[in-house]
Amino acid sequence: MTTTQDTGRARTSPHHGGGSGGGVPGMPGASPSGGGGGRPARLDPADREQLVGHPVSLRRIAALFAPHKGTIAVVVLLITASSVINLAQPFLVRGVIDDALPQRDTRLLLLLTAAMVGIAALTAVIGVVQTWMATAMGQRVMHALRVDLFTHLQAQSLGFFTRTRGGEVQSRLTHDISGMQSVVTTSATGVASNLTTAVATAAAMVALSPAMSLVSLVVLPPAVWLSRRVALIRRDVTDERQRELALLHTQVEEGLSVSGVRLAKTLGTTARDAARFTDRSGTLVGLELRSQLAGRWRMATMQVVFAAIPAVIYLAAGFPATSGGMTIGTLVAFTALQGTIFRPVMGLLNIGVQWVSALAFFSRIFEYLDLEPQIKPPAVPVRLDPAAVRGEVRLEGVHFAYDGGTEVLRGIDLVLPAGTTTAVVGPTGSGKSTLGSLLPRLNDVTEGRVTIDGTDVRDVDPADLARVVGVVSQETYLVHASVRENLLLADPEAPDAELWRALGAARIADTVAQLPDGLDTLVGARGHRFSGGEQQRLAIARTILRNPPVLVLDEATSALDNTTEAQVQEALDRLAAGRTTLTIAHRLSTVENADQVVVLEGGRIAERGAPRQLRAAGGPFARLAARTGRGDGDAASGALLTR
């Protein structure tokens, strides 16, 4: 399956309406914020496209929550109970105004006011319990999904990460999971709360005054439409502002990184970059003003709406034809319910968009979970003890092609005797690095097999294979942590003495010792605290610490100057003693002491043998040696031996 590429578009969680109304919103003079008009959700075309390309089974979503059926049932009951209990408030207000105060009934007044406080406290406690249960359930579901996705992505081949942008992988693992969490813990409970509140409030309004309920049917739709219309205007301005802000953040992230600053200074683009940043920042000024004004218009509209709704009710209550003999207490209670129903109705209008957005989040996660790893761990792994491995490596009838394309390796038959060094040379594209990637199983052969001591690497437990085969590549990677932490990746239990021994063998112990913090020195982002050669030697020290019986050195000294290369090569030679070593050669100096040299051309073995024998044979290796003898040196080796 082909993965969806990152479009660079920021993902946003689905918007939702508020929960059940608290207190007695809608009273005359109530703040507009109490109405919860909310920013209306808008269907993102990308969400619909995602669902068309990778539809989601509702049964699969339900399976995620199946272990939490009891919790879901309790949460729904709590939401319903809170909505129903809270509706008692307007009736208590009516009792205070119509009965307790006119009759000066102190006992009744105390009971009613105490009940108002008690109901408020009870619904508050129910809300806390409901939030705790829903959030805990959502977090457990998202935790399981996050861990499953991370471990599943770890099982993908290097090819997956080569053709997929890193930002896309990170977005699905973090941003999309967070969006799903919002759906589970907020939107889902919000929909349930809005529905129960709207239904219960409508029933209470009819019970108080059927005639005034008919008036509400006329007043409510225009108020909802006006609120949404103004909110849509602000939404569009806000979306445009967010896009510009995302571009600004991208420029900051790329332009002010170590690599970005280096590139700008070397290409002389600093003034151009500053001008572009100035333009974008200026655009944000205008968008922010428009957004704030639109927001102010929205607030003004909501103020008008919340003044108009009770005004119409009061006006209708003044006419005998519509009032139906309504008391003052009933009028106040009805007005409170009229304001309460506004927010859940606004929330329910967004259900359709919320549903599509929620499914899109699940679709994006499931799409990655449905990817079949190209390199699968064995069903019944064979255990290899690194201490008992002799290290004989065989490639038998090996063919390899990337994603079913043209074969990179064709019919490779090669034996690496235990404890020997084999150097692989050849022109760019001959398949040298691909050959090296087969031993640690970074790639799997298309045909044939690769064995270590007679065991196919595809049958070996991945953890054991990582301990048996050590890799030092041309592209070193150091995590943004201390020197100590980078080394301990190879052996978490290694004492400091072992760390210093490995650093000494890699010829970088003196450099680390001179640093103010020694082993605790931060290497910086991607190791930029150190030079390229120092990064390479730290990576070599990490491999030395792991002490594998089989080594793959993929142009491991290519980033070093001649003096440093000689020092590191000496360390590698000592490390390789008694181990099986496959060296992807970059310079002739790295192959002179090899037990055998293999020359690749067009994915096939053109010749093999000891360096002295190949020179005498007059083949490709001999021609390279002749050019080196004429003084071409590294230029000649670069022409033939680079990847």
Secondary structure as UniProt FT lines:
FT   TURN            25..26
FT   TURN            28..29
FT   HELIX           32..34
FT   HELIX           45..53
FT   HELIX           58..65
FT   HELIX           66..68
FT   HELIX           69..86
FT   HELIX           88..95
FT   HELIX           96..100
FT   TURN            101..104
FT   HELIX           106..154
FT   HELIX           158..163
FT   HELIX           166..170
FT   HELIX           171..176
FT   HELIX           177..182
FT   HELIX           183..187
FT   HELIX           188..208
FT   HELIX           210..255
FT   HELIX           258..267
FT   HELIX           270..317
FT   HELIX           320..323
FT   HELIX           328..348
FT   TURN            349..350
FT   HELIX           351..369
FT   HELIX           386..388
FT   STRAND          393..401
FT   HELIX           402..404
FT   STRAND          407..416
FT   TURN            418..419
FT   STRAND          421..425
FT   TURN            428..429
FT   HELIX           432..438
FT   TURN            439..441
FT   STRAND          447..452
FT   TURN            453..454
FT   STRAND          455..456
FT   HELIX           457..459
FT   HELIX           462..468
FT   STRAND          469..473
FT   HELIX           483..488
FT   TURN            489..490
FT   TURN            492..493
FT   HELIX           496..505
FT   TURN            506..507
FT   HELIX           509..513
FT   TURN            516..517
FT   HELIX           518..520
FT   HELIX           525..527
FT   TURN            528..529
FT   HELIX           532..546
FT   STRAND          550..554
FT   TURN            556..559
FT   HELIX           562..576
FT   TURN            577..578
FT   STRAND          580..584
FT   HELIX           588..590
FT   TURN            591..593
FT   STRAND          596..601
FT   TURN            602..603
FT   STRAND          604..609
FT   HELIX           611..617
FT   HELIX           620..629
FT   TURN            630..631
FT   HELIX           633..641
//
